[in-house]
């Protein structure tokens, strides 16, 4: 996954109006496909179906957007994407329901109850932003791999600092210092990505 740039949602949406501006579509796809895929997985879809519905959702959005069907004053971008995804998901579930009925099964078997789709979207958006920030941290900072590795193991994977210290041949104090430096830089990157999603 490539990190998103600092382009704002407004700039991105303006670029989507130009059919020849492939970079806008690429950026939109890079930004929202991972969130959509994870969101749809949380809705109960398997990997193949989630990938297919995410593709259909993105294609439908860009088509409708270029036809000026999306009005930002009537709702946030995420709400529009969620709405499209839910329609595609409903279509898929209706098809699956008919198949289940033919097999003599209940049409609602295996379909999860989901009450707060906005909260699920926000959680997946935060996770995606964090993953992209980690990628940028590796690509653009002067931290060596051992420093970032220590941060990931102690902070993200919650491994005992004594184990990490021994295996990476760093003192616990060096790990604490490295963690603080990485956290500070990571917060800066995450904040920039969050700003770029404003309006989304």
MDTraj code that builds the backbone (N, CA, C; nanometers):
import mdtraj as md
import numpy as np

residues = "UNK UNK UNK UNK UNK UNK UNK UNK UNK UNK UNK UNK UNK UNK UNK UNK UNK UNK UNK UNK UNK UNK UNK UNK UNK UNK UNK UNK UNK UNK UNK UNK UNK UNK UNK UNK UNK UNK UNK UNK UNK UNK UNK UNK UNK UNK UNK UNK UNK UNK UNK UNK UNK UNK UNK UNK UNK UNK UNK UNK UNK UNK UNK UNK UNK UNK UNK UNK UNK UNK UNK UNK UNK UNK UNK UNK UNK UNK UNK UNK UNK UNK UNK UNK UNK UNK UNK UNK UNK UNK UNK UNK UNK UNK UNK UNK UNK UNK UNK UNK UNK UNK UNK UNK UNK UNK UNK UNK UNK UNK UNK UNK UNK UNK UNK UNK UNK UNK UNK UNK UNK UNK UNK UNK UNK UNK UNK UNK UNK UNK UNK UNK UNK UNK UNK UNK UNK UNK UNK UNK UNK UNK UNK UNK UNK UNK UNK UNK UNK UNK UNK UNK UNK UNK UNK UNK UNK UNK UNK UNK UNK UNK UNK UNK UNK UNK UNK UNK UNK UNK UNK UNK UNK UNK UNK UNK UNK UNK UNK UNK UNK UNK UNK UNK UNK UNK UNK UNK UNK UNK UNK UNK UNK UNK UNK UNK UNK UNK UNK UNK".split()
xyz = np.array([
    [0.0850, -0.1197, 0.0000],
    [0.0000, 0.0000, 0.0000],
    [0.0882, 0.1242, 0.0000],
    [0.0639, 0.2124, -0.0946],
    [0.1392, 0.3364, -0.1015],
    [0.0733, 0.4412, -0.0119],
    [0.1523, 0.5252, 0.0532],
    [0.0917, 0.6261, 0.1382],
    [0.0189, 0.7309, 0.0582],
    [-0.0893, 0.7830, 0.1142],
    [-0.1599, 0.8907, 0.0477],
    [-0.0803, 1.0184, 0.0635],
    [-0.1005, 1.1110, -0.0286],
    [-0.0339, 1.2389, -0.0178],
    [-0.1165, 1.3339, 0.0651],
    [-0.0688, 1.4587, 0.0805],
    [-0.1400, 1.5547, 0.1638],
    [-0.2588, 1.6200, 0.0933],
    [-0.2923, 1.5749, -0.0292],
    [-0.4028, 1.6349, -0.1029],
    [-0.5318, 1.6270, -0.0207],
    [-0.6063, 1.7356, -0.0165],
    [-0.7301, 1.7378, 0.0608],
    [-0.8415, 1.6696, -0.0170],
    [-0.9481, 1.6346, 0.0551],
    [-1.0634, 1.5727, -0.0104],
    [-1.1209, 1.6658, -0.1156],
    [-1.1258, 1.7962, -0.0862],
    [-1.1792, 1.8934, -0.1828],
    [-1.0975, 1.8922, -0.3114],
    [-0.9658, 1.8983, -0.3005],
    [-0.8800, 1.8948, -0.4193],
    [-0.8985, 1.7641, -0.4958],
    [-0.9105, 1.6566, -0.4213],
    [-0.9267, 1.5261, -0.4836],
    [-1.0566, 1.5189, -0.5624],
    [-1.1653, 1.5634, -0.5006],
    [-1.2949, 1.5593, -0.5677],
    [-1.2971, 1.6514, -0.6897],
    [-1.2316, 1.7648, -0.6815],
    [-1.2231, 1.8536, -0.7975],
    [-1.1523, 1.7839, -0.9134],
    [-1.0479, 1.7093, -0.8818],
    [-0.9736, 1.6377, -0.9850],
    [-1.0534, 1.5276, -1.0511],
    [-1.1473, 1.4680, -0.9790],
    [-1.2264, 1.3585, -1.0348],
    [-1.3204, 1.4041, -1.1458],
    [-1.3473, 1.5341, -1.1542],
    [-1.4338, 1.5840, -1.2607],
    [-1.3675, 1.5747, -1.3984],
    [-1.2353, 1.5629, -1.3995],
    [-1.1626, 1.5570, -1.5267],
    [-1.1365, 1.4110, -1.5632],
    [-1.2054, 1.3556, -1.6627],
    [-1.1884, 1.2136, -1.6980],
    [-1.0453, 1.1794, -1.7389],
    [-0.9690, 1.2798, -1.7835],
    [-0.8323, 1.2542, -1.8288],
    [-0.7304, 1.2608, -1.7152],
    [-0.7764, 1.3002, -1.5972],
    [-0.6832, 1.3140, -1.4849],
    [-0.6755, 1.1822, -1.4091],
    [-0.5961, 1.0912, -1.4626],
    [-0.5845, 0.9573, -1.4049],
    [-0.5303, 0.9621, -1.2624],
    [-0.4457, 1.0595, -1.2341],
    [-0.3855, 1.0670, -1.1005],
    [-0.4914, 1.0867, -0.9924],
    [-0.5991, 1.1586, -1.0251],
    [-0.7055, 1.1795, -0.9265],
    [-0.7759, 1.0477, -0.8946],
    [-0.8067, 0.9706, -0.9988],
    [-0.8685, 0.8405, -0.9756],
    [-0.7750, 0.7498, -0.8961],
    [-0.6462, 0.7491, -0.9334],
    [-0.5502, 0.6652, -0.8619],
    [-0.5440, 0.7020, -0.7136],
    [-0.5436, 0.8327, -0.6855],
    [-0.5381, 0.8785, -0.5472],
    [-0.6657, 0.8421, -0.4728],
    [-0.7797, 0.8621, -0.5370],
    [-0.9080, 0.8275, -0.4761],
    [-0.9131, 0.6781, -0.4456],
    [-0.8707, 0.5978, -0.5418],
    [-0.8693, 0.4525, -0.5248],
    [-0.7756, 0.4120, -0.4117],
    [-0.6572, 0.4710, -0.4082],
    [-0.5575, 0.4366, -0.3067],
    [-0.6067, 0.4744, -0.1670],
    [-0.6813, 0.5839, -0.1603],
    [-0.7273, 0.6311, -0.0313],
    [-0.8460, 0.5508, 0.0224],
    [-0.9413, 0.5214, -0.0650],
    [-1.0676, 0.4661, -0.0153],
    [-1.0872, 0.3162, -0.0358],
    [-1.0166, 0.2544, -0.1294],
    [-1.0345, 0.1101, -0.1488],
    [-1.0003, 0.0298, -0.0224],
    [-0.8869, 0.0564, 0.0443],
    [-0.8566, -0.0221, 0.1651],
    [-0.9636, -0.0064, 0.2740],
    [-1.0169, 0.1153, 0.2877],
    [-1.1205, 0.1381, 0.3885],
    [-1.2473, 0.0626, 0.3509],
    [-1.2869, 0.0733, 0.2246],
    [-1.4062, 0.0033, 0.1783],
    [-1.3917, -0.1472, 0.1954],
    [-1.2761, -0.2001, 0.1574],
    [-1.2547, -0.3444, 0.1680],
    [-1.2674, -0.3907, 0.3130],
    [-1.1995, -0.3202, 0.4031],
    [-1.2052, -0.3576, 0.5449],
    [-1.3464, -0.3405, 0.6007],
    [-1.4137, -0.2335, 0.5607],
    [-1.5510, -0.2081, 0.6030],
    [-1.6423, -0.3227, 0.5610],
    [-1.6292, -0.3659, 0.4362],
    [-1.7142, -0.4729, 0.3842],
    [-1.6820, -0.6073, 0.4488],
    [-1.5550, -0.6265, 0.4831],
    [-1.5200, -0.7486, 0.5585],
    [-1.5898, -0.7478, 0.6937],
    [-1.5952, -0.6302, 0.7565],
    [-1.6660, -0.6176, 0.8845],
    [-1.8162, -0.6388, 0.8677],
    [-1.8674, -0.6160, 0.7474],
    [-2.0087, -0.6404, 0.7180],
    [-2.0373, -0.7890, 0.6972],
    [-1.9328, -0.8708, 0.6989],
    [-1.9518, -1.0147, 0.6892],
    [-1.9151, -1.0769, 0.5566],
    [-1.8598, -0.9969, 0.4627],
    [-1.8243, -1.0532, 0.3333],
    [-1.6891, -1.1233, 0.3384],
    [-1.6744, -1.2266, 0.2524],
    [-1.5435, -1.2890, 0.2410],
    [-1.4535, -1.1990, 0.1569],
    [-1.3268, -1.2352, 0.1444],
    [-1.2313, -1.1476, 0.0774],
    [-1.2684, -1.1212, -0.0683],
    [-1.3114, -1.2258, -0.1379],
    [-1.3451, -1.2099, -0.2800],
    [-1.4649, -1.1176, -0.2981],
    [-1.5710, -1.1416, -0.2224],
    [-1.6908, -1.0578, -0.2344],
    [-1.6629, -0.9145, -0.1904],
    [-1.5840, -0.8982, -0.0835],
    [-1.5513, -0.7638, -0.0363],
    [-1.4733, -0.6869, -0.1425],
    [-1.3796, -0.7538, -0.2081],
    [-1.3015, -0.6884, -0.3140],
    [-1.3915, -0.6496, -0.4307],
    [-1.4841, -0.7390, -0.4672],
    [-1.5750, -0.7106, -0.5793],
    [-1.6681, -0.5926, -0.5467],
    [-1.7258, -0.5932, -0.4267],
    [-1.8187, -0.4865, -0.3889],
    [-1.7446, -0.3540, -0.3735],
    [-1.6231, -0.3575, -0.3222],
    [-1.5435, -0.2343, -0.3124],
    [-1.5193, -0.1755, -0.4515],
    [-1.4845, -0.2618, -0.5478],
    [-1.4631, -0.2150, -0.6852],
    [-1.5908, -0.1551, -0.7433],
    [-1.7031, -0.2231, -0.7235],
    [-1.8306, -0.1735, -0.7747],
    [-1.8662, -0.0393, -0.7111],
    [-1.8393, -0.0264, -0.5831],
    [-1.8711, 0.0973, -0.5116],
    [-1.7895, 0.2142, -0.5648],
    [-1.6591, 0.1936, -0.5816],
    [-1.5722, 0.2999, -0.6312],
    [-1.6105, 0.3406, -0.7737],
    [-1.6370, 0.2417, -0.8571],
    [-1.6748, 0.2697, -0.9954],
    [-1.8065, 0.3464, -1.0011],
    [-1.9023, 0.3029, -0.9216],
    [-2.0332, 0.3692, -0.9175],
    [-2.0190, 0.5125, -0.8683],
    [-1.9382, 0.5337, -0.7655],
    [-1.9219, 0.6686, -0.7124],
    [-1.8635, 0.7629, -0.8169],
    [-1.7540, 0.7202, -0.8802],
    [-1.6879, 0.8087, -0.9762],
    [-1.7806, 0.8392, -1.0933],
    [-1.8557, 0.7384, -1.1397],
    [-1.9509, 0.7608, -1.2488],
    [-2.0566, 0.8628, -1.2084],
    [-2.1171, 0.8420, -1.0912],
    [-2.2205, 0.9347, -1.0429],
    [-2.1632, 1.0729, -1.0163],
    [-2.0418, 1.0777, -0.9631],
    [-1.9811, 1.2064, -0.9298],
    [-1.9577, 1.2893, -1.0548],
    [-1.9114, 1.2242, -1.1600],
    [-1.8865, 1.2969, -1.2844],
    [-2.0168, 1.3414, -1.3506],
    [-2.1279, 1.2791, -1.3115],
    [-2.2591, 1.3217, -1.3597],
    [-2.3225, 1.4226, -1.2640],
    [-2.2430, 1.4684, -1.1657],
    [-2.2849, 1.5706, -1.0690],
    [-2.4013, 1.5242, -0.9800],
    [-2.4039, 1.3938, -0.9513],
    [-2.5103, 1.3422, -0.8643],
    [-2.4750, 1.3559, -0.7164],
    [-2.3469, 1.3804, -0.6875],
    [-2.3047, 1.3944, -0.5481],
    [-2.2986, 1.5413, -0.5107],
    [-2.3679, 1.5791, -0.4046],
    [-2.3682, 1.7166, -0.3549],
    [-2.3110, 1.7163, -0.2137],
    [-2.1941, 1.7774, -0.1966],
    [-2.1274, 1.7749, -0.0660],
    [-2.2093, 1.8452, 0.0411],
    [-2.2951, 1.9373, -0.0003],
    [-2.3759, 2.0084, 0.0990],
    [-2.4849, 1.9188, 0.1584],
    [-2.5125, 1.8075, 0.0924],
    [-2.6164, 1.7177, 0.1408],
    [-2.5614, 1.5993, 0.2186],
    [-2.4315, 1.5918, 0.2326],
    [-2.3748, 1.4819, 0.3103],
    [-2.2269, 1.4642, 0.2851],
    [-2.1596, 1.4004, 0.3785],
    [-2.0163, 1.3784, 0.3672],
    [-1.9862, 1.2691, 0.2652],
    [-1.8661, 1.2717, 0.2134],
    [-1.8235, 1.1727, 0.1159],
    [-1.8371, 1.0320, 0.1719],
    [-1.7980, 1.0129, 0.2959],
    [-1.8059, 0.8788, 0.3540],
    [-1.9502, 0.8284, 0.3555],
    [-2.0459, 0.9188, 0.3806],
    [-2.1862, 0.8784, 0.3829],
    [-2.2317, 0.8328, 0.2448],
    [-2.1849, 0.9033, 0.1427],
    [-2.2197, 0.8664, 0.0053],
    [-2.1606, 0.7302, -0.0292],
    [-2.0331, 0.7096, 0.0053],
    [-1.9675, 0.5808, -0.0218],
    [-2.0336, 0.4676, 0.0558],
    [-2.0656, 0.4929, 0.1822],
    [-2.1322, 0.3910, 0.2628],
    [-2.2669, 0.3558, 0.2006],
    [-2.3397, 0.4584, 0.1556],
    [-2.4699, 0.4334, 0.0939],
    [-2.4590, 0.3453, -0.0297],
    [-2.3613, 0.3758, -0.1152],
    [-2.3414, 0.2949, -0.2360],
    [-2.3016, 0.1524, -0.1973],
    [-2.2086, 0.1413, -0.1027],
    [-2.1631, 0.0088, -0.0608],
    [-2.2772, -0.0734, -0.0030],
    [-2.3634, -0.0091, 0.0756],
    [-2.4766, -0.0815, 0.1343],
    [-2.5735, -0.1291, 0.0261],
    [-2.5954, -0.0487, -0.0786],
    [-2.6820, -0.0909, -0.1893],
    [-2.6222, -0.2112, -0.2616],
    [-2.4909, -0.2048, -0.2891],
    [-2.4256, -0.3176, -0.3566],
    [-2.4280, -0.4409, -0.2669],
    [-2.4095, -0.4192, -0.1365],
    [-2.4128, -0.5294, -0.0407],
    [-2.5523, -0.5911, -0.0357],
    [-2.6549, -0.5066, -0.0375],
    [-2.7928, -0.5571, -0.0361],
    [-2.8205, -0.6406, -0.1602],
    [-2.7705, -0.5943, -0.2764],
    [-2.7874, -0.6721, -0.3998],
    [-2.7234, -0.8094, -0.3859],
    [-2.6017, -0.8099, -0.3321],
    [-2.5300, -0.9362, -0.3150],
    [-2.6045, -1.0280, -0.2194],
    [-2.6564, -0.9718, -0.1118],
    [-2.7265, -1.0532, -0.0130],
    [-2.8592, -1.1061, -0.0677],
    [-2.9247, -1.0265, -0.1508],
    [-3.0488, -1.0754, -0.2126],
    [-3.0189, -1.1952, -0.3025],
    [-2.9102, -1.1834, -0.3790],
    [-2.8710, -1.2946, -0.4661],
    [-2.8370, -1.4171, -0.3825],
    [-2.7587, -1.3946, -0.2765],
    [-2.7219, -1.5058, -0.1884],
    [-2.8454, -1.5620, -0.1187],
    [-2.9394, -1.4740, -0.0819],
    [-3.0623, -1.5203, -0.0175],
    [-3.1423, -1.6111, -0.1078],
    [-3.1502, -1.5760, -0.2369],
    [-3.2226, -1.6618, -0.3314],
    [-3.1542, -1.7965, -0.3436],
    [-3.0214, -1.7950, -0.3435],
    [-2.9482, -1.9225, -0.3504],
    [-2.9747, -2.0077, -0.2272],
    [-2.9782, -1.9425, -0.1103],
    [-3.0048, -2.0162, 0.0130],
    [-3.1455, -2.0765, 0.0120],
    [-3.2420, -1.9976, -0.0370],
    [-3.3794, -2.0468, -0.0413],
    [-3.3914, -2.1662, -0.1345],
    [-3.3190, -2.1616, -0.2473],
    [-3.3198, -2.2739, -0.3398],
    [-3.2632, -2.3980, -0.2727],
    [-3.1616, -2.3756, -0.1857],
    [-3.1018, -2.4893, -0.1147],
    [-3.1812, -2.5279, 0.0088],
    [-3.2897, -2.4552, 0.0354],
    [-3.3723, -2.4876, 0.1510],
    [-3.3226, -2.4265, 0.2806],
    [-3.2356, -2.3241, 0.2724],
    [-3.1829, -2.2587, 0.3915],
    [-3.2535, -2.1253, 0.4121],
    [-3.2435, -2.0727, 0.5334],
    [-3.2996, -1.9409, 0.5600],
    [-3.2199, -1.8360, 0.4850],
    [-3.2898, -1.7382, 0.4291],
    [-3.2218, -1.6313, 0.3535],
    [-3.1401, -1.5421, 0.4434],
    [-3.1647, -1.5427, 0.5738],
    [-3.0915, -1.4528, 0.6630],
    [-2.9789, -1.5233, 0.7382],
    [-2.9584, -1.6528, 0.7131],
    [-2.8483, -1.7230, 0.7785],
    [-2.7154, -1.6592, 0.7416],
    [-2.6328, -1.6361, 0.8393],
    [-2.4973, -1.5877, 0.8150],
    [-2.4861, -1.4395, 0.7872],
    [-2.5971, -1.3654, 0.7917],
    [-2.5902, -1.2220, 0.7680],
    [-2.5844, -1.1485, 0.9006],
    [-2.4769, -1.0769, 0.9295],
    [-2.4614, -1.0140, 1.0606],
    [-2.5538, -0.8941, 1.0784],
    [-2.5890, -0.8685, 1.2029],
    [-2.6637, -0.7479, 1.2367],
    [-2.5639, -0.6342, 1.2554],
    [-2.5801, -0.5285, 1.1801],
    [-2.4888, -0.4149, 1.1902],
    [-2.5702, -0.2900, 1.2193],
    [-2.5416, -0.2252, 1.3324],
    [-2.6217, -0.1115, 1.3757],
    [-2.5525, 0.0228, 1.3564],
    [-2.4208, 0.0242, 1.3612],
    [-2.3520, 0.1527, 1.3550],
    [-2.2441, 0.1491, 1.2473],
    [-2.2867, 0.1639, 1.1226],
    [-2.1908, 0.1539, 1.0129],
    [-2.0925, 0.2698, 1.0136],
    [-2.1352, 0.3881, 1.0597],
    [-2.0437, 0.5024, 1.0651],
    [-1.9267, 0.4747, 1.1591],
    [-1.9541, 0.4134, 1.2728],
    [-1.8477, 0.3819, 1.3682],
    [-1.7502, 0.2805, 1.3089],
    [-1.8026, 0.1832, 1.2354],
    [-1.7163, 0.0837, 1.1714],
    [-1.6301, 0.1503, 1.0651],
    [-1.6915, 0.2378, 0.9848],
    [-1.6144, 0.3095, 0.8823],
    [-1.5031, 0.3911, 0.9471],
    [-1.5361, 0.4657, 1.0513],
    [-1.4365, 0.5506, 1.1174],
    [-1.3218, 0.4670, 1.1724],
    [-1.3535, 0.3514, 1.2298],
    [-1.2489, 0.2645, 1.2847],
    [-1.1566, 0.2157, 1.1734],
    [-1.2130, 0.1779, 1.0605],
    [-1.1312, 0.1289, 0.9497],
    [-1.0533, 0.2431, 0.8848],
    [-1.1120, 0.3627, 0.8827],
    [-1.0402, 0.4783, 0.8308],
    [-0.9186, 0.5090, 0.9184],
    [-0.9378, 0.5067, 1.0506],
    [-0.8242, 0.5314, 1.1418],
    [-0.7160, 0.4256, 1.1237],
    [-0.7582, 0.2996, 1.1101],
    [-0.6604, 0.1920, 1.0937],
    [-0.5834, 0.2093, 0.9633],
    [-0.6542, 0.2442, 0.8563],
    [-0.5891, 0.2629, 0.7269],
    [-0.4909, 0.3797, 0.7309],
    [-0.5318, 0.4903, 0.7909],
    [-0.4428, 0.6060, 0.8040],
    [-0.3171, 0.5687, 0.8812],
    [-0.3340, 0.4930, 0.9889],
    [-0.2183, 0.4542, 1.0697],
    [-0.1237, 0.3654, 0.9887],
    [-0.1796, 0.2705, 0.9132],
    [-0.0956, 0.1835, 0.8310],
    [-0.0192, 0.2645, 0.7265],
    [-0.0853, 0.3614, 0.6649],
    [-0.0202, 0.4450, 0.5656],
    [0.0873, 0.5324, 0.6301],
    [0.0601, 0.5778, 0.7516],
    [0.1589, 0.6595, 0.8230],
    [0.2841, 0.5782, 0.8550],
    [0.2656, 0.4528, 0.8923],
    [0.3805, 0.3652, 0.9198],
    [0.4644, 0.3481, 0.7931],
    [0.3969, 0.3304, 0.6784],
    [0.4691, 0.3163, 0.5519],
    [0.5508, 0.4421, 0.5227],
    [0.4871, 0.5586, 0.5396],
    [0.5604, 0.6831, 0.5137],
    [0.6758, 0.6990, 0.6122],
    [0.6536, 0.6616, 0.7351],
    [0.7600, 0.6710, 0.8352],
    [0.8827, 0.5936, 0.7882],
    [0.8599, 0.4744, 0.7349],
    [0.9715, 0.3923, 0.6865],
    [1.0373, 0.4549, 0.5644],
    [0.9566, 0.5155, 0.4781],
    [1.0090, 0.5647, 0.3501],
    [1.0770, 0.7005, 0.3603],
    [1.0393, 0.7808, 0.4568],
    [1.0824, 0.9210, 0.4531],
    [1.1616, 0.9686, 0.5745],
    [1.1726, 0.8874, 0.6780],
    [1.2443, 0.9346, 0.7958],
    [1.3845, 0.8756, 0.8018],
    [1.4625, 0.9278, 0.8942],
    [1.5992, 0.8798, 0.9102],
    [1.6095, 0.7683, 1.0140],
    [1.4966, 0.7268, 1.0684],
    [1.5016, 0.6168, 1.1644],
    [1.5485, 0.4900, 1.0940],
    [1.6393, 0.4188, 1.1601],
    [1.6807, 0.2925, 1.1007],
    [1.5763, 0.1847, 1.1303],
    [1.5899, 0.0736, 1.0626],
    [1.4889, -0.0324, 1.0730],
    [1.4847, -0.0916, 1.2138],
    [1.5973, -0.0916, 1.2806],
    [1.5989, -0.1472, 1.4163],
    [1.5165, -0.0592, 1.5111],
    [1.5261, 0.0721, 1.4937],
    [1.4481, 0.1639, 1.5765],
    [1.2989, 0.1463, 1.5529],
    [1.2593, 0.1429, 1.4250],
    [1.1179, 0.1252, 1.3938],
    [1.0707, -0.0130, 1.4362],
    [1.1563, -0.1127, 1.4174],
    [1.1207, -0.2487, 1.4595],
    [1.0973, -0.2567, 1.6093],
    [1.1810, -0.1871, 1.6873],
    [1.1631, -0.1857, 1.8326],
    [1.0304, -0.1216, 1.8693],
    [0.9971, -0.0113, 1.8019],
    [0.8694, 0.0561, 1.8261],
    [0.7524, -0.0375, 1.7968],
    [0.7559, -0.1015, 1.6809],
    [0.6450, -0.1895, 1.6427],
    [0.6289, -0.3058, 1.7404],
    [0.7388, -0.3621, 1.7822],
    [0.7299, -0.4787, 1.8706],
    [0.6829, -0.4419, 2.0105],
    [0.7331, -0.3288, 2.0633],
    [0.6980, -0.2900, 2.1997],
    [0.5607, -0.2234, 2.2060],
    [0.5336, -0.1321, 2.1115],
    [0.4102, -0.0538, 2.1176],
    [0.2949, -0.1232, 2.0472],
    [0.3178, -0.1711, 1.9253],
    [0.2085, -0.2280, 1.8470],
    [0.1805, -0.3736, 1.8820],
    [0.2871, -0.4520, 1.8978],
    [0.2660, -0.5948, 1.9276],
    [0.2739, -0.6249, 2.0767],
    [0.3079, -0.5233, 2.1550],
    [0.3102, -0.5348, 2.3011],
    [0.4006, -0.6486, 2.3515],
    [0.5132, -0.6649, 2.2867],
    [0.6101, -0.7637, 2.3330],
    [0.6845, -0.7079, 2.4534],
    [0.7283, -0.7944, 2.5442],
    [0.8023, -0.7468, 2.6625],
    [0.9287, -0.6724, 2.6203],
    [0.9506, -0.5586, 2.6830],
    [1.0646, -0.4765, 2.6440],
    [1.1966, -0.5496, 2.6690],
    [1.1985, -0.6367, 2.7703],
    [1.3203, -0.7126, 2.7985],
    [1.3555, -0.8052, 2.6827],
    [1.2532, -0.8688, 2.6245],
    [1.2757, -0.9595, 2.5117],
    [1.3269, -0.8827, 2.3907],
    [1.2620, -0.7707, 2.3606],
    [1.3023, -0.6885, 2.2460],
    [1.4426, -0.6335, 2.2665],
    [1.4705, -0.5919, 2.3880],
    [1.6019, -0.5375, 2.4211],
    [1.7116, -0.6399, 2.3948],
    [1.6875, -0.7613, 2.4392],
    [1.7879, -0.8667, 2.4224],
    [1.8058, -0.9036, 2.2759],
    [1.6943, -0.9183, 2.2036],
    [1.7026, -0.9649, 2.0654],
    [1.7578, -0.8584, 1.9714],
    [1.7286, -0.7315, 1.9984],
    [1.7767, -0.6237, 1.9117],
    [1.9065, -0.5621, 1.9621],
    [1.9529, -0.6091, 2.0770],
    [2.0759, -0.5584, 2.1377],
    [2.0688, -0.4073, 2.1591],
    [1.9550, -0.3655, 2.2169],
    [1.9335, -0.2280, 2.2593],
    [1.9010, -0.2288, 2.4074],
    [1.9464, -0.1256, 2.4789],
    [1.9093, -0.1176, 2.6197],
    [1.7629, -0.0745, 2.6307],
    [1.6971, -0.1074, 2.7419],
    [1.5588, -0.0609, 2.7603],
    [1.5471, 0.0903, 2.7454],
    [1.6465, 0.1673, 2.7943],
    [1.6414, 0.3120, 2.7813],
    [1.6488, 0.3546, 2.6349],
    [1.7324, 0.2860, 2.5572],
    [1.7416, 0.3172, 2.4147],
    [1.6079, 0.2900, 2.3451],
    [1.5411, 0.1839, 2.3880],
    [1.4106, 0.1516, 2.3292],
    [1.3083, 0.2566, 2.3669],
    [1.3068, 0.2988, 2.4913],
    [1.2148, 0.4049, 2.5353],
    [1.2396, 0.5331, 2.4567],
    [1.3669, 0.5699, 2.4406],
    [1.4003, 0.6907, 2.3660],
    [1.3566, 0.6795, 2.2198],
    [1.3831, 0.5620, 2.1610],
    [1.3437, 0.5396, 2.0219],
    [1.1919, 0.5461, 2.0079],
    [1.1215, 0.4852, 2.1031],
    [0.9748, 0.4847, 2.0992],
    [0.9209, 0.6270, 2.1008],
    [0.9759, 0.7106, 2.1879],
    [0.9280, 0.8488, 2.1987],
    [0.9517, 0.9272, 2.0701],
    [1.0687, 0.9072, 2.0083],
    [1.0987, 0.9775, 1.8834],
    [1.0063, 0.9318, 1.7705],
    [0.9846, 0.8012, 1.7623],
    [0.8977, 0.7475, 1.6572],
    [0.7539, 0.7935, 1.6774],
    [0.7065, 0.7890, 1.8013],
    [0.5685, 0.8300, 1.8304],
    [0.5467, 0.9758, 1.7910],
    [0.6423, 1.0618, 1.8236],
    [0.6289, 1.2037, 1.7902],
    [0.6187, 1.2239, 1.6389],
    [0.7069, 1.1577, 1.5631],
    [0.7044, 1.1710, 1.4179],
    [0.5774, 1.1093, 1.3591],
    [0.5356, 0.9966, 1.4140],
    [0.4167, 0.9280, 1.3641],
    [0.2923, 1.0134, 1.3851],
    [0.2862, 1.0812, 1.4978],
    [0.1718, 1.1699, 1.5238],
    [0.1642, 1.2811, 1.4206],
    [0.2786, 1.3347, 1.3814],
    [0.2811, 1.4408, 1.2812],
    [0.2274, 1.3901, 1.1475],
    [0.2691, 1.2696, 1.1095],
    [0.2244, 1.2126, 0.9819],
    [0.0749, 1.1827, 0.9867],
    [0.0308, 1.1208, 1.0956],
    [-0.1116, 1.0864, 1.1096],
    [-0.1971, 1.2125, 1.1044],
    [-0.1529, 1.3176, 1.1717],
    [-0.2296, 1.4425, 1.1723],
    [-0.2446, 1.4975, 1.0314],
    [-0.1382, 1.4892, 0.9526],
    [-0.1442, 1.5392, 0.8152],
    [-0.2426, 1.4573, 0.7328],
    [-0.2399, 1.3262, 0.7497],
    [-0.3355, 1.2416, 0.6775],
    [-0.4779, 1.2716, 0.7218],
    [-0.4978, 1.2900, 0.8513],
    [-0.6330, 1.3196, 0.9008],
    [-0.6856, 1.4492, 0.8416],
    [-0.5970, 1.5494, 0.8300],
    [-0.6378, 1.6761, 0.7695],
    [-0.6773, 1.6549, 0.6233],
    [-0.6025, 1.5670, 0.5531],
    [-0.6325, 1.5431, 0.4124],
    [-0.7662, 1.4744, 0.3931],
    [-0.8182, 1.4123, 0.4984],
    [-0.9482, 1.3454, 0.4903],
    [-1.0623, 1.4361, 0.5336],
    [-1.0325, 1.5586, 0.5732],
    [-1.1375, 1.6495, 0.6183],
    [-1.2422, 1.6631, 0.5078],
    [-1.3689, 1.6514, 0.5473],
    [-1.4765, 1.6571, 0.4487],
    [-1.5111, 1.5213, 0.3950],
    [-1.4279, 1.4196, 0.4266],
    [-1.4580, 1.2860, 0.3776],
    [-1.5466, 1.2125, 0.4719],
])
top = md.Topology()
chain = top.add_chain()
for i, resn in enumerate(residues, 1):
    res = top.add_residue(resn, chain, resSeq=i)
    for name in ("N", "CA", "C"):
        top.add_atom(name, md.element.get_by_symbol(name[0]), res)
traj = md.Trajectory(xyz[None], top)
